[in-house]
Amino acid sequence: GWRVWCGQCTMMDEVVQLVKIQSFDMVGLSGSALLDPAALAVDLRRIRAASANKALKILVGGYAFNAQPELVTAIGADGTAADARQAVHAVVQAIEA
């Protein structure tokens, strides 16, 4: 089984602080619009650097990534999923890799 934390972080700094104090195998982020992919890439690097788990995987999803799947690798995420069902499979694959 999995232990899951689900919450709404309104600022990326909140995600950075959360991964510092609690070890996660995976962080999932969803976005309906992505105005600045370079800024998100910087944020993903900040999350990884702060993470208590140095093997942290980051999964992204939402309309922004469904519409432009090439953004997933461009920002440095480990994977994506078109919907929640696919996200479960992506998490399993990423963690087992």
Salt bridges, closest charged atoms under 4 A:
ASP13 OD1 - ARG46 NH2 2.34
ASP43 OD1 - ARG46 NH1 3.13
ASP78 OD2 - ARG48 NH2 2.98
